[in-house]
Amino acid sequence: MKISKSLRPTSSKVREALFNILRGRIDNARFLDLYAGTGAVGIEALKHGASETVFVEAGRSNVQSIDEAIHKYRFAEKARVVTKKVLAFIDWAEMNGESFDIIFLDPPYHTEEIIEALSALGKSNILRDDGTVAAEHFTKKHLPDAFGSLHKIRDYTYGDTVLSLYEKE
């Protein structure tokens, strides 16, 4: 399994906290894992009862690792891996009527991609009306309280990592 050296997987502590926060919402949910990396978060969503996970990852070696993990855990029928950049995927999903109950994103910490992705999500209709967006980011990156139709409901801090949760207004 070859994984990009620049990859910073979501820690098991943060992953556990995320699924504790999402408890009660994950069962039968359609889950979108943006910047999927190793696919650990999307796989965990399937383990917690998500009906489907769509993994979006631009790095081909990471896509191969996600595919391997999906097959290892026998989730091939409940998973789809899309090799695309996140903003292009959001546009594509919008044009094709895709929608999700939970959207998780964990872009590279020291870029503006989190702002760009949340802005695109806030302008799109790919989050279902009662859905949740969970954005993982560095504590020094303060995120606005709103992005288009998305408004922040809460921040959870774990060391140098923050999970910001957004819902539709």
DSSP file (Angstrom, degrees, kcal/mol; ACC not computed):
  #  RESIDUE AA STRUCTURE BP1 BP2  ACC     N-H-->O    O-->H-N    N-H-->O    O-->H-N    TCO  KAPPA ALPHA  PHI   PSI    X-CA   Y-CA   Z-CA
    1    1 A M              0   0    0      0, 0.0     2,-0.6     0, 0.0    61,-0.1   0.000 360.0 360.0 360.0 117.1    0.0    0.0    0.0
    2    2 A K        -     0   0    0     59,-0.3     2,-0.4     0, 0.0    63,-0.3  -0.887 360.0-175.9-104.8 123.7    1.6    3.2   -1.1
    3    3 A I        -     0   0    0     -2,-0.6    59,-0.1    61,-0.1    35,-0.0  -0.942  34.5 -97.9-121.5 140.6    0.4    6.4    0.5
    4    4 A S    >   -     0   0    0     -2,-0.4     3,-1.4     1,-0.1    55,-0.0  -0.226  24.7-134.0 -55.2 137.7    1.5   10.0   -0.4
    5    5 A K  T 3  S+     0   0    0      1,-0.3    -1,-0.1     3,-0.0    -2,-0.0   0.758 105.0  58.3 -66.2 -24.9    4.2   11.4    1.9
    6    6 A S  T 3  S+     0   0    0      2,-0.0    -1,-0.3   102,-0.0     2,-0.1   0.478  81.7 116.9 -83.9  -1.5    2.3   14.6    2.3
    7    7 A L    <   -     0   0    0     -3,-1.4    -4,-0.0     1,-0.1    30,-0.0  -0.438  44.8-169.8 -71.6 137.6   -0.8   12.8    3.6
    8    8 A R        -     0   0    0     -2,-0.1     3,-0.1     3,-0.0    -1,-0.1  -0.819  18.2-151.4-126.5  88.6   -1.8   13.7    7.2
    9    9 A P        -     0   0    0      0, 0.0     2,-0.2     0, 0.0     3,-0.1  -0.219  28.2 -95.6 -63.0 149.8   -4.5   11.1    8.1
   10   10 A T        -     0   0    0      1,-0.1    30,-0.0     2,-0.1    96,-0.0  -0.474  49.8-112.6 -61.8 129.2   -7.2   12.0   10.6
   11   11 A S     >  -     0   0    0     -2,-0.2     4,-2.7     1,-0.1     5,-0.2  -0.228  17.2-117.5 -64.9 155.5   -6.0   10.7   14.0
   12   12 A S  H  > S+     0   0    0      1,-0.2     4,-2.5     2,-0.2     5,-0.2   0.847 115.8  56.0 -62.9 -32.4   -7.9    7.8   15.6
   13   13 A K  H  > S+     0   0    0      2,-0.2     4,-2.1     1,-0.2    -1,-0.2   0.931 111.5  41.6 -63.8 -46.4   -8.8   10.1   18.5
   14   14 A V  H  > S+     0   0    0      2,-0.2     4,-2.8     1,-0.2    -2,-0.2   0.886 114.0  52.8 -69.6 -38.6  -10.4   12.7   16.2
   15   15 A R  H  X S+     0   0    0     -4,-2.7     4,-2.1     2,-0.2    -2,-0.2   0.924 110.3  47.8 -62.3 -44.1  -12.0   10.0   14.1
   16   16 A E  H  X S+     0   0    0     -4,-2.5     4,-1.6     1,-0.2    -2,-0.2   0.919 112.5  49.1 -62.1 -43.7  -13.6    8.5   17.3
   17   17 A A  H  X S+     0   0    0     -4,-2.1     4,-2.5     1,-0.2    -2,-0.2   0.915 108.1  54.8 -62.3 -43.2  -14.8   11.9   18.4
   18   18 A L  H  X S+     0   0    0     -4,-2.8     4,-2.3     1,-0.2    -1,-0.2   0.926 110.0  45.2 -56.6 -46.9  -16.3   12.6   15.0
   19   19 A F  H  < S+     0   0    0     -4,-2.1     4,-0.3     1,-0.2    -1,-0.2   0.757 110.2  54.3 -75.3 -22.6  -18.4    9.4   15.1
   20   20 A N  H >< S+     0   0    0     -4,-1.6     3,-0.6    -5,-0.2    -1,-0.2   0.899 110.8  47.0 -69.0 -41.4  -19.4   10.1   18.7
   21   21 A I  H 3< S+     0   0    0     -4,-2.5    -2,-0.2     1,-0.2    -3,-0.2   0.895 115.0  46.1 -63.5 -41.0  -20.7   13.5   17.5
   22   22 A L  T >X S+     0   0    0     -4,-2.3     3,-2.9    -5,-0.2     4,-1.0   0.464  80.8 134.3 -84.1  -1.5  -22.4   11.9   14.5
   23   23 A R  T <4 S+     0   0    0     -3,-0.6    -3,-0.1    -4,-0.3    -4,-0.0  -0.203  73.4  22.7 -51.3 134.7  -24.0    9.1   16.6
   24   24 A G  T 34 S+     0   0    0      1,-0.0    -1,-0.3     0, 0.0    -2,-0.1   0.193 119.4  63.8  91.0 -17.0  -27.7    8.8   15.6
   25   25 A R  T <4 S+     0   0    0     -3,-2.9    -2,-0.2     1,-0.0   107,-0.1   0.609  88.5  65.1-108.0 -18.3  -27.1   10.5   12.2
   26   26 A I    ><  +     0   0    0     -4,-1.0     3,-2.4    -7,-0.1    25,-0.2   0.806  69.5 103.8 -82.5 -30.9  -24.8    8.0   10.6
   27   27 A D  T 3  S-     0   0    0      1,-0.3    23,-0.2    23,-0.1    22,-0.1  -0.344 104.6  -7.1 -60.7 123.5  -27.1    4.9   10.3
   28   28 A N  T 3  S+     0   0    0     21,-3.1    -1,-0.3     1,-0.2    22,-0.2   0.605 101.6 146.9  65.1  15.4  -28.3    4.6    6.7
   29   29 A A    <   -     0   0    0     -3,-2.4    22,-1.5    16,-0.1    23,-1.3  -0.489  54.8-125.1 -79.8 149.7  -26.7    7.9    5.8
   30   30 A R  E     -a   52   0A   0     21,-0.2    71,-2.0    20,-0.2    72,-1.8  -0.883  37.4-159.6 -90.9 116.3  -25.2    8.7    2.4
   31   31 A F  E     -ab  53 102A   0     21,-3.0    23,-2.6    -2,-0.7     2,-0.5  -0.832  13.8-160.9-110.3 133.8  -21.6    9.8    3.4
   32   32 A L  E     -ab  54 103A   0     70,-2.7    72,-3.2    -2,-0.4     2,-0.8  -0.966   1.7-165.0-115.8 121.6  -19.2   11.9    1.3
   33   33 A D  E >   -ab  55 104A   0     21,-3.0    23,-2.8    -2,-0.5     3,-0.5  -0.866  11.3-167.3-108.1  97.4  -15.5   11.8    2.2
   34   34 A L  E 3  S+ab  56 105A   0     70,-3.0    72,-1.0    -2,-0.8    23,-0.1  -0.632  75.7  15.5 -86.7 144.4  -13.8   14.7    0.5
   35   35 A Y  T 3  S-     0   0    0     21,-0.8    -1,-0.3    -2,-0.3    22,-0.2   0.959  84.6-176.3  56.3  52.0  -10.0   14.7    0.4
   36   36 A A    X   +     0   0    0     20,-2.5     3,-2.8    -3,-0.5     2,-0.3   0.722   7.6 172.0 -61.0 -28.0  -10.3   11.1    1.4
   37   37 A G  T 3  S+     0   0    0      1,-0.3    29,-0.2    19,-0.2    -1,-0.2  -0.368  77.0   0.9  60.0-113.7   -6.6   10.4    1.7
   38   38 A T  T 3  S-     0   0    0     -2,-0.3    -1,-0.3    27,-0.1    31,-0.2   0.644  96.1-123.4 -80.5 -15.6   -6.4    6.9    3.2
   39   39 A G  S <> S+     0   0    0     -3,-2.8     4,-2.6    -4,-0.1     5,-0.3   0.496  70.3 133.2  85.5   4.4  -10.1    6.5    3.2
   40   40 A A  H  > S+     0   0    0     -4,-0.3     4,-2.2     1,-0.2     5,-0.1   0.866  70.2  47.5 -58.9 -40.3  -10.1    5.8    7.0
   41   41 A V  H  > S+     0   0    0     -5,-0.3     4,-2.0     2,-0.2    -1,-0.2   0.936 114.0  46.0 -69.3 -45.5  -13.0    8.2    7.8
   42   42 A G  H  > S+     0   0    0      2,-0.2     4,-1.7     1,-0.2    -2,-0.2   0.877 112.9  50.4 -64.2 -38.0  -15.2    6.9    5.0
   43   43 A I  H  X S+     0   0    0     -4,-2.6     4,-2.3     2,-0.2    -1,-0.2   0.915 109.1  52.1 -63.4 -43.4  -14.5    3.3    5.9
   44   44 A E  H  X S+     0   0    0     -4,-2.2     4,-1.7    -5,-0.3    -2,-0.2   0.876 105.1  56.0 -61.7 -37.4  -15.4    4.1    9.5
   45   45 A A  H  <>S+     0   0    0     -4,-2.0     5,-2.5     1,-0.2    -1,-0.2   0.916 108.2  47.7 -60.4 -42.7  -18.7    5.6    8.3
   46   46 A L  H ><5S+     0   0    0     -4,-1.7     3,-1.5     1,-0.2    -2,-0.2   0.900 109.1  53.3 -64.9 -40.2  -19.5    2.3    6.6
   47   47 A K  H 3<5S+     0   0    0     -4,-2.3    -1,-0.2     1,-0.3    -2,-0.2   0.821 107.3  53.4 -62.4 -30.2  -18.6    0.4    9.8
   48   48 A H  T 3<5S-     0   0    0     -4,-1.7    -1,-0.3    -5,-0.2    -2,-0.2   0.338 132.2 -88.7 -89.4   6.6  -21.0    2.7   11.7
   49   49 A G  T < 5 +     0   0    0     -3,-1.5   -21,-3.1     1,-0.2    -3,-0.2   0.566  66.7 159.6 104.9   8.6  -23.9    1.9    9.4
   50   50 A A      < -     0   0    0     -5,-2.5    -1,-0.2   -23,-0.2   -20,-0.2  -0.374  39.2-138.9 -60.1 143.4  -23.7    4.4    6.5
   51   51 A S  S    S-     0   0    0    -22,-1.5     2,-0.3     1,-0.3   -21,-0.2   0.806  80.5  -2.5 -75.5 -28.6  -25.6    3.1    3.5
   52   52 A E  E     -a   30   0A   0    -23,-1.3   -21,-3.0     2,-0.0     2,-0.4  -0.978  58.5-155.0-159.1 147.2  -23.0    4.3    1.1
   53   53 A T  E     -ac  31  79A   0     25,-2.3    27,-2.0    -2,-0.3     2,-0.6  -0.999   5.6-159.7-126.2 132.3  -19.7    6.3    1.1
   54   54 A V  E     -ac  32  80A   0    -23,-2.6   -21,-3.0    -2,-0.4     2,-0.5  -0.959  12.8-156.9-106.7 122.0  -18.4    8.2   -1.8
   55   55 A F  E     -ac  33  81A   0     25,-3.1    27,-3.4    -2,-0.6     2,-0.5  -0.866   4.8-164.9 -99.8 127.4  -14.6    8.8   -1.5
   56   56 A V  E     +ac  34  82A   0    -23,-2.8   -20,-2.5    -2,-0.5   -21,-0.8  -0.963  22.5 152.2-116.2 119.3  -13.2   11.8   -3.4
   57   57 A E        -     0   0    0     25,-2.3    27,-0.5    -2,-0.5    28,-0.1  -0.986  32.5-163.1-149.0 132.1   -9.4   11.8   -3.8
   58   58 A A        +     0   0    0     -2,-0.3     2,-0.5    25,-0.2    27,-0.1   0.756  68.5  91.5 -87.1 -27.0   -7.2   13.3   -6.5
   59   59 A G     >  -     0   0    0      1,-0.2     4,-2.3    25,-0.1     5,-0.2  -0.586  64.3-153.7 -77.6 118.4   -4.0   11.3   -5.6
   60   60 A R  H  > S+     0   0    0     -2,-0.5     4,-1.9     1,-0.2    -1,-0.2   0.862  94.0  51.4 -61.8 -38.5   -3.9    8.1   -7.7
   61   61 A S  H  > S+     0   0    0      1,-0.2     4,-1.6     2,-0.2   -59,-0.3   0.883 111.2  49.1 -67.5 -35.1   -1.7    6.2   -5.2
   62   62 A N  H  > S+     0   0    0      2,-0.2     4,-2.4     1,-0.2    -2,-0.2   0.887 107.4  55.2 -67.9 -38.2   -4.2    7.2   -2.4
   63   63 A V  H  X S+     0   0    0     -4,-2.3     4,-2.6     1,-0.2    -2,-0.2   0.903 106.2  51.6 -59.6 -41.9   -7.1    6.0   -4.6
   64   64 A Q  H  X S+     0   0    0     -4,-1.9     4,-2.2     1,-0.2    -1,-0.2   0.904 109.5  49.7 -62.1 -41.7   -5.4    2.6   -4.9
   65   65 A S  H  X S+     0   0    0     -4,-1.6     4,-2.2   -63,-0.3    -2,-0.2   0.888 110.2  50.3 -64.4 -40.0   -5.0    2.4   -1.1
   66   66 A I  H  X S+     0   0    0     -4,-2.4     4,-2.7   -29,-0.2    -2,-0.2   0.935 109.4  51.4 -63.3 -45.9   -8.7    3.3   -0.6
   67   67 A D  H  X S+     0   0    0     -4,-2.6     4,-2.1     1,-0.2    -2,-0.2   0.913 109.8  50.0 -56.4 -44.0   -9.7    0.6   -3.1
   68   68 A E  H  X S+     0   0    0     -4,-2.2     4,-2.4     1,-0.2    -1,-0.2   0.910 111.6  47.9 -61.7 -43.0   -7.6   -1.9   -1.2
   69   69 A A  H  X S+     0   0    0     -4,-2.2     4,-2.2     2,-0.2    -2,-0.2   0.898 108.8  53.9 -66.2 -41.0   -9.2   -1.0    2.1
   70   70 A I  H  <>S+     0   0    0     -4,-2.7     5,-3.0     1,-0.2     6,-0.4   0.918 113.5  42.5 -58.9 -44.3  -12.7   -1.1    0.6
   71   71 A H  H ><5S+     0   0    0     -4,-2.1     3,-0.9     3,-0.2    -2,-0.2   0.878 109.7  57.2 -71.9 -37.2  -12.1   -4.7   -0.6
   72   72 A K  H 3<5S+     0   0    0     -4,-2.4    -2,-0.2     1,-0.3    -1,-0.2   0.908 114.5  38.4 -58.2 -42.8  -10.4   -5.7    2.6
   73   73 A Y  T 3<5S-     0   0    0     -4,-2.2    -1,-0.3    -5,-0.1    -2,-0.2   0.374 113.0-119.7 -91.4   4.3  -13.4   -4.8    4.7
   74   74 A R  T < 5S+     0   0    0     -3,-0.9    -3,-0.2    -4,-0.2     3,-0.2   0.899  73.2 129.5  59.7  45.7  -15.8   -6.1    2.0
   75   75 A F    > < +     0   0    0     -5,-3.0     3,-1.9    -6,-0.2     4,-0.5   0.168  23.5 118.7-109.9  15.8  -17.5   -2.7    1.4
   76   76 A A  G >  S+     0   0    0     -6,-0.4     3,-0.7     1,-0.3    -1,-0.1   0.819  75.7  50.9 -55.7 -34.4  -17.2   -2.7   -2.4
   77   77 A E  G 3  S+     0   0    0      1,-0.2    -1,-0.3    -3,-0.2    -2,-0.1   0.612 114.9  42.9 -80.6 -10.8  -21.0   -2.7   -2.9
   78   78 A K  G <  S+     0   0    0     -3,-1.9   -25,-2.3    -8,-0.1     2,-0.4   0.260 107.3  71.0-114.7  10.0  -21.5    0.3   -0.6
   79   79 A A  E <   -c   53   0A   0     -3,-0.7     2,-0.4    -4,-0.5   -25,-0.2  -0.951  49.6-173.3-133.5 147.6  -18.5    2.4   -1.7
   80   80 A R  E     -c   54   0A   0    -27,-2.0   -25,-3.1    -2,-0.4     2,-0.5  -0.993  12.1-154.2-137.9 131.8  -17.5    4.5   -4.7
   81   81 A V  E     -c   55   0A   0     -2,-0.4     2,-0.5   -27,-0.2   -25,-0.2  -0.925   8.3-165.5-109.1 126.5  -14.1    6.1   -5.2
   82   82 A V  E     -c   56   0A   0    -27,-3.4   -25,-2.3    -2,-0.5     2,-1.2  -0.952  12.2-150.4-114.7 121.0  -13.9    9.1   -7.4
   83   83 A T        +     0   0    0     -2,-0.5     2,-0.3   -27,-0.2   -25,-0.2  -0.752  56.0 109.7 -90.7  94.7  -10.5   10.3   -8.7
   84   84 A K  S    S-     0   0    0     -2,-1.2     2,-0.2   -27,-0.5   -25,-0.1  -0.983  74.3 -93.1-159.1 156.4  -11.2   14.0   -9.0
   85   85 A K     >  -     0   0    0     -2,-0.3     4,-2.2   -27,-0.1     5,-0.2  -0.549  43.8-116.9 -73.3 148.6  -10.2   17.3   -7.4
   86   86 A V  H  > S+     0   0    0      1,-0.2     4,-2.7     2,-0.2     5,-0.2   0.898 110.6  49.0 -59.7 -48.1  -12.8   18.3   -4.7
   87   87 A L  H  > S+     0   0    0      1,-0.2     4,-2.0     2,-0.2    -1,-0.2   0.892 112.4  49.6 -62.9 -38.1  -14.1   21.5   -6.3
   88   88 A A  H  > S+     0   0    0      2,-0.2     4,-2.5     1,-0.2    -1,-0.2   0.890 110.8  50.7 -65.2 -39.0  -14.6   19.7   -9.6
   89   89 A F  H  X S+     0   0    0     -4,-2.2     4,-3.5     2,-0.2     5,-0.3   0.926 107.1  52.9 -64.5 -44.4  -16.4   16.9   -7.9
   90   90 A I  H  X S+     0   0    0     -4,-2.7     4,-2.2     1,-0.2    -2,-0.2   0.923 112.0  46.0 -58.2 -44.5  -18.7   19.4   -6.1
   91   91 A D  H  X S+     0   0    0     -4,-2.0     4,-2.3     2,-0.2    -1,-0.2   0.933 114.7  47.7 -61.2 -46.4  -19.6   21.0   -9.4
   92   92 A W  H  X S+     0   0    0     -4,-2.5     4,-1.7     1,-0.2    -2,-0.2   0.921 111.7  49.6 -61.2 -45.7  -20.1   17.6  -11.0
   93   93 A A  H  <>S+     0   0    0     -4,-3.5     5,-2.4     1,-0.2     4,-0.3   0.897 110.7  50.7 -62.0 -41.4  -22.3   16.3   -8.1
   94   94 A E  H ><5S+     0   0    0     -4,-2.2     3,-1.1    -5,-0.3    -1,-0.2   0.934 111.4  47.3 -61.0 -47.6  -24.4   19.5   -8.3
   95   95 A M  H 3<5S+     0   0    0     -4,-2.3    -1,-0.2     1,-0.2    -2,-0.2   0.777 114.9  47.2 -66.5 -26.3  -25.0   19.0  -12.0
   96   96 A N  T 3<5S-     0   0    0     -4,-1.7    -1,-0.2    -5,-0.2    -2,-0.2   0.277 112.6-113.6-102.7  10.3  -25.8   15.3  -11.6
   97   97 A G  T < 5 +     0   0    0     -3,-1.1    -3,-0.2    -4,-0.3     2,-0.2   0.725  57.5 160.3  69.7  22.5  -28.3   15.7   -8.7
   98   98 A E      < -     0   0    0     -5,-2.4     2,-0.3    -6,-0.2    -1,-0.2  -0.514  13.3-179.5 -74.5 144.4  -26.1   13.9   -6.1
   99   99 A S        -     0   0    0     -2,-0.2     2,-0.3    28,-0.0    28,-0.2  -0.991   9.6-160.5-146.2 155.4  -26.9   14.6   -2.5
  100  100 A F  E     - d   0 127A   0     26,-2.8    28,-2.9    -2,-0.3   -69,-0.2  -0.953  22.0-148.7-138.0 149.7  -25.5   13.5    0.9
  101  101 A D  E    S+     0   0A   0    -71,-2.0    31,-2.3    -2,-0.3     2,-0.4   0.832  93.0  23.9 -83.1 -37.3  -26.6   13.3    4.5
  102  102 A I  E     -bd  31 132A   0    -72,-1.8   -70,-2.7    29,-0.2     2,-0.5  -0.997  64.7-169.8-134.9 130.8  -23.1   13.8    5.9
  103  103 A I  E     -bd  32 133A   0     29,-2.5    31,-3.0    -2,-0.4     2,-0.4  -0.984   6.3-170.7-121.3 123.3  -20.1   15.5    4.2
  104  104 A F  E     -bd  33 134A   0    -72,-3.2   -70,-3.0    -2,-0.5     2,-0.4  -0.934   5.1-178.0-111.8 134.5  -16.7   15.2    5.8
  105  105 A L  E     +bd  34 135A   0     29,-2.4    31,-2.9    -2,-0.4   -70,-0.2  -0.998  16.6 169.9-137.1 138.8  -13.7   17.2    4.6
  106  106 A D        +     0   0    0    -72,-1.0     3,-0.1    -2,-0.4    31,-0.1  -0.593  18.9 176.1-142.0  71.1  -10.1   17.3    5.7
  107  107 A P        -     0   0    0      0, 0.0     4,-0.1     0, 0.0    -2,-0.0  -0.228  50.9 -63.7 -73.9 169.1   -8.1   19.3    3.2
  108  108 A P    >   -     0   0    0      0, 0.0     3,-0.9     0, 0.0     6,-0.3  -0.292  51.1-132.4 -51.9 132.4   -4.4   20.0    3.6
  109  109 A Y  T 3  S+     0   0    0      1,-0.3     2,-0.5    -3,-0.1    29,-0.2   0.865  96.1  52.5 -59.3 -43.2   -4.1   22.2    6.7
  110  110 A H  T 3  S+     0   0    0      2,-0.1     2,-0.3     3,-0.0    -1,-0.3  -0.152  98.5  75.9 -97.9  42.5   -1.8   24.9    5.4
  111  111 A T  S <  S-     0   0    0     -3,-0.9     3,-0.3    -2,-0.5     4,-0.1  -0.812  83.4-116.8-134.1 176.7   -3.8   25.9    2.4
  112  112 A E  S >> S+     0   0    0     -2,-0.3     4,-2.1     1,-0.2     3,-0.6   0.266  83.1 108.2 -96.2   9.7   -7.0   27.8    1.6
  113  113 A E  H 3> S+     0   0    0      1,-0.2     4,-3.0    -5,-0.2     5,-0.2   0.823  71.3  58.8 -60.2 -32.1   -8.7   24.7    0.3
  114  114 A I  H 3> S+     0   0    0     -3,-0.3     4,-2.5    -6,-0.3    -1,-0.2   0.908 108.3  45.5 -64.2 -40.1  -11.0   24.4    3.3
  115  115 A I  H <> S+     0   0    0     -3,-0.6     4,-2.4     2,-0.2    -2,-0.2   0.931 115.1  47.5 -66.0 -46.1  -12.4   27.9    2.6
  116  116 A E  H  X S+     0   0    0     -4,-2.1     4,-2.2     2,-0.2    -2,-0.2   0.916 114.7  45.8 -61.9 -44.4  -12.8   27.2   -1.1
  117  117 A A  H  X S+     0   0    0     -4,-3.0     4,-2.7     2,-0.2    -2,-0.2   0.927 113.8  47.3 -68.0 -45.2  -14.5   23.8   -0.5
  118  118 A L  H  X S+     0   0    0     -4,-2.5     4,-2.5    -5,-0.2    -1,-0.2   0.885 111.8  51.9 -64.4 -37.3  -16.8   25.1    2.2
  119  119 A S  H  X S+     0   0    0     -4,-2.4     4,-1.1    -5,-0.2    -1,-0.2   0.927 111.2  47.0 -61.5 -44.9  -17.7   28.1    0.0
  120  120 A A  H  X S+     0   0    0     -4,-2.2     4,-1.0     1,-0.2     3,-0.4   0.908 112.9  48.7 -64.3 -42.1  -18.5   25.7   -2.9
  121  121 A L  H  < S+     0   0    0     -4,-2.7     3,-0.4     1,-0.2     6,-0.3   0.893 108.0  55.0 -63.6 -39.5  -20.6   23.4   -0.6
  122  122 A G  H  < S+     0   0    0     -4,-2.5    27,-2.3     1,-0.2    -1,-0.2   0.740 111.6  44.4 -66.5 -23.3  -22.5   26.5    0.7
  123  123 A K  H  < S+     0   0    0     -4,-1.1    -1,-0.2    -3,-0.4    -2,-0.2   0.608 107.3  73.7 -92.7 -15.6  -23.4   27.5   -2.8
  124  124 A S  S  < S-     0   0    0     -4,-1.0     3,-0.2    -3,-0.4    25,-0.1  -0.345  73.2-135.9 -95.1 175.4  -24.4   23.9   -3.9
  125  125 A N  S    S+     0   0    0      1,-0.1     4,-0.1    -2,-0.1    -4,-0.1  -0.001  72.8 108.1-115.1  26.3  -27.4   21.7   -3.1
  126  126 A I        +     0   0    0     -5,-0.2   -26,-2.8   -27,-0.1     2,-0.6   0.671  61.8  78.8 -83.3 -13.5  -25.4   18.5   -2.5
  127  127 A L  E    S-d  100   0A   0     -6,-0.3   -26,-0.2   -28,-0.2     6,-0.1  -0.834  88.2-123.4 -90.6 126.3  -26.0   18.6    1.2
  128  128 A R  E >   -     0   0A   0    -28,-2.9     3,-2.5    -2,-0.6    40,-0.3  -0.269  28.9-102.4 -65.0 156.9  -29.5   17.3    2.1
  129  129 A D  E 3  S+     0   0A   0      1,-0.3    39,-0.3    -4,-0.1    -1,-0.1   0.803 122.9  37.0 -54.2 -36.4  -31.7   19.7    4.1
  130  130 A D  E 3  S+     0   0A   0     37,-0.1    -1,-0.3     2,-0.1    -2,-0.1   0.144  99.6 120.1-101.5  20.1  -31.2   17.9    7.4
  131  131 A G  E <   -     0   0A   0     -3,-2.5    37,-0.5   -31,-0.1     2,-0.4  -0.182  52.2-136.8 -84.2 174.2  -27.5   17.1    6.6
  132  132 A T  E     -dE 102 167A   0    -31,-2.3   -29,-2.5    35,-0.1     2,-0.5  -0.987   2.7-154.6-133.3 139.5  -24.3   17.9    8.3
  133  133 A V  E     -dE 103 166A   0     33,-2.8    33,-2.9    -2,-0.4     2,-0.5  -0.971  10.7-165.9-110.7 128.4  -20.9   19.1    7.1
  134  134 A A  E     -dE 104 165A   0    -31,-3.0   -29,-2.4    -2,-0.5     2,-0.5  -0.967   5.5-169.0-115.8 117.7  -17.9   18.2    9.3
  135  135 A A  E     -dE 105 164A   0     29,-2.8    29,-2.8    -2,-0.5     2,-0.5  -0.925   7.9-154.4-111.8 121.9  -14.7   20.1    8.5
  136  136 A E  E     + E   0 163A   0    -31,-2.9     2,-0.3    -2,-0.5    27,-0.2  -0.811  30.7 150.9 -94.0 131.6  -11.4   19.1   10.1
  137  137 A H  E     - E   0 162A   0     25,-2.5    25,-3.1    -2,-0.5     2,-0.1  -0.965  47.9 -79.9-154.7 169.0   -8.8   21.9   10.3
  138  138 A F  E >   - E   0 161A   0     -2,-0.3     3,-2.1    23,-0.2    23,-0.2  -0.446  40.6-121.7 -71.9 142.7   -5.9   23.3   12.2
  139  139 A T  T 3  S+     0   0    0     21,-1.8    -1,-0.1     1,-0.3    22,-0.1   0.785 111.1  60.0 -59.4 -28.0   -6.7   25.3   15.3
  140  140 A K  T 3  S+     0   0    0     20,-0.3     2,-0.8     1,-0.1    -1,-0.3   0.567  88.1  84.0 -78.9  -5.9   -5.0   28.4   14.0
  141  141 A K    <   -     0   0    0     -3,-2.1     2,-0.5    21,-0.0    -1,-0.1  -0.848  69.6-159.1 -98.7 104.1   -7.4   28.5   11.0
  142  142 A H        -     0   0    0     -2,-0.8    -2,-0.1    -5,-0.0    -3,-0.1  -0.719   7.8-150.9 -84.4 126.9  -10.5   30.3   12.1
  143  143 A L        -     0   0    0     -2,-0.5     9,-0.0     1,-0.1    -6,-0.0  -0.778  19.9-108.3 -98.7 142.1  -13.5   29.4    9.9
  144  144 A P        -     0   0    0      0, 0.0    -1,-0.1     0, 0.0     3,-0.1  -0.166  24.9-117.3 -60.8 160.5  -16.4   31.8    9.4
  145  145 A D  S    S+     0   0    0      1,-0.1     7,-3.5     6,-0.1     2,-0.3   0.650  94.5  30.8 -74.9 -15.6  -19.8   31.1   11.0
  146  146 A A  E     -F  151   0A   0      5,-0.2     2,-0.3    20,-0.1     5,-0.2  -0.999  48.8-175.0-147.0 147.3  -21.4   30.8    7.6
  147  147 A F  E >  S-F  150   0A   0      3,-2.3     3,-2.6    -2,-0.3     2,-0.2  -0.866  71.1 -64.9-135.5  99.5  -20.7   29.8    4.0
  148  148 A G  T 3  S-     0   0    0     -2,-0.3   -25,-0.2     1,-0.3    -1,-0.1  -0.381 125.0  -3.1  56.9-121.4  -23.7   30.5    1.8
  149  149 A S  T 3  S+     0   0    0    -27,-2.3    20,-2.8    -2,-0.2     2,-0.4   0.541 119.0  92.7 -79.9  -6.5  -26.5   28.3    3.0
  150  150 A L  E <   -FG 147 168A   0     -3,-2.6    -3,-2.3    18,-0.2     2,-0.4  -0.717  53.3-174.2 -90.9 135.9  -24.2   26.6    5.6
  151  151 A H  E     -FG 146 167A   0     16,-3.0    16,-2.2    -2,-0.4    -5,-0.2  -0.991  28.5-112.3-128.8 142.5  -24.1   27.9    9.2
  152  152 A K  E     + G   0 166A   0     -7,-3.5    14,-0.3    -2,-0.4     3,-0.1  -0.471  28.4 178.7 -72.7 133.7  -21.7   26.7   11.9
  153  153 A I  E     -     0   0A   0     12,-3.2     2,-0.3     1,-0.4    13,-0.2   0.687  63.7 -17.5-104.2 -26.3  -23.4   24.9   14.8
  154  154 A R  E     - G   0 165A   0     11,-1.2    11,-2.9     2,-0.0     2,-0.4  -0.937  47.3-136.7-174.5 150.7  -20.3   24.1   16.9
  155  155 A D  E     - G   0 164A   0     -2,-0.3     2,-0.4     9,-0.2     9,-0.2  -0.935  16.0-164.2-110.8 140.3  -16.5   23.7   17.0
  156  156 A Y  E     - G   0 163A   0      7,-2.3     7,-2.9    -2,-0.4     2,-0.4  -0.997  10.5-153.5-123.1 126.5  -14.9   20.8   18.8
  157  157 A T  E     + G   0 162A   0     -2,-0.4     2,-0.4     5,-0.2     5,-0.2  -0.869  17.8 175.0-109.4 133.5  -11.1   21.1   19.6
  158  158 A Y  E >   - G   0 161A   0      3,-3.5     3,-1.9    -2,-0.4     2,-0.3  -0.866  66.2 -62.1-134.1  96.1   -8.7   18.1   20.0
  159  159 A G  T 3  S-     0   0    0     -2,-0.4    -1,-0.0     1,-0.3     0, 0.0  -0.479 121.0 -13.5  62.8-121.8   -5.1   19.3   20.5
  160  160 A D  T 3  S+     0   0    0     -2,-0.3   -21,-1.8    -3,-0.1     2,-0.4   0.231 124.2  88.1 -96.3  14.8   -4.2   21.2   17.3
  161  161 A T  E <   -EG 138 158A   0     -3,-1.9    -3,-3.5   -23,-0.2     2,-0.4  -0.914  55.5-167.0-116.7 140.0   -7.2   19.9   15.4
  162  162 A V  E     -EG 137 157A   0    -25,-3.1   -25,-2.5    -2,-0.4     2,-0.6  -0.975  10.5-155.0-122.6 138.7  -10.7   21.4   15.2
  163  163 A L  E     -EG 136 156A   0     -7,-2.9    -7,-2.3    -2,-0.4     2,-0.5  -0.971  15.2-165.6-106.7 117.2  -13.9   19.8   13.9
  164  164 A S  E     -EG 135 155A   0    -29,-2.8   -29,-2.8    -2,-0.6     2,-0.5  -0.915   6.0-153.2-104.2 126.0  -16.3   22.5   12.7
  165  165 A L  E     -EG 134 154A   0    -11,-2.9   -12,-3.2    -2,-0.5   -11,-1.2  -0.851  13.3-175.7-103.4 133.4  -19.9   21.3   12.2
  166  166 A Y  E     -EG 133 152A   0    -33,-2.9   -33,-2.8    -2,-0.5     2,-0.3  -0.929   5.4-175.8-124.9 148.3  -22.2   23.1    9.7
  167  167 A E  E     -EG 132 151A   0    -16,-2.2   -16,-3.0    -2,-0.3     2,-0.2  -0.902  37.7 -89.0-132.7 164.8  -25.8   22.6    8.8
  168  168 A K  E       G   0 150A   0    -37,-0.5   -18,-0.2   -39,-0.3   -19,-0.1  -0.493 360.0 360.0 -72.8 144.1  -28.1   24.3    6.2
  169  169 A E              0   0    0    -20,-2.8    -1,-0.1    -2,-0.2   -19,-0.1   0.477 360.0 360.0 -74.4 360.0  -29.9   27.4    7.3
